[in-house]
Amino acid sequence: MTTKEKNRPLRVLQLTDPHLMARADGDLLGVRTRESLQAVIAEVLKVHGQPDLILATGDLAQDGSVEAYRVFGESLKSFSCPSVWIAGNHDHIDNLLQVSREYNASDRHVIQGGWQFVMLDSSVPDKVFGALAESELAFLSETLEQHPDIPAVIALHHHPVDIGSDWMEKIGLTNRDAFWQVLDRFPQVRIVLWGHIHQEHERERNGVQLLATPSTCIQFTSGSSKFSVEDLPPGYRWFEFHDSGDFATEIRRAEDFQFELDQNSSGY
Ligand SMILES: [Fe+2]
């Protein structure tokens, strides 16, 4: 490894909410989710190139089928790096775990490039809202206790703060106070990252950067009081992490992806 390679930042790709289906032509409000994911992957390769790690933050399948998870795993073969997958409200946890093991994507804690990534399961079977079980909170706390000196990124599916959208307020992380009580004990936490809200969101809380990311399929209207979709292209988040503890992040969208969105739907 040359000095230049050694010093280059760790490149991390977040893909979220692909909502894949067993049916090859499966669509969500008119957007064929396999095609939009492929468009996003092509955009990543064109704009940023190969990442070093992929974080997949839930709603990987719309129908929870083993086939959908395998389509996701096969799609990630465009990349030469490992990935880690967590569940969202649409996922079938057993099927997701089975296929994530087939693709070596079931790790819940990764240390790479001087950073650590903790993947939490906030899904609750048959519910749209999220919650962290006692076992997840214990895992989070034990992991951070064991690695106090490594800057940490915590990823989950559901939003752990109010994002200013009434209909989504009811479907966020319900036990968010318990989550923050754990995180507030650990100054190495730099980023909390999620999916679920199908839109870009950025803010700061007590020195922690809070980040959400567009879906690789349909987008929800930011700030809307009721369910509403926005005519924005599918996207992804890119990070560059430095071993100094600094990082940079940005959202990119597959601007050339053509789709006809059904904007009259009252849900998804
Ligand atoms: Fe979703």
Boltz pocket constraint, residues with backbone or C-beta under 6 A from the ligand:
constraints:
  - pocket:
      binder: B
      contacts: [[A, 17], [A, 19], [A, 58], [A, 59], [A, 88], [A, 196], [A, 197], [A, 198], [A, 215]]
      max_distance: 6.0
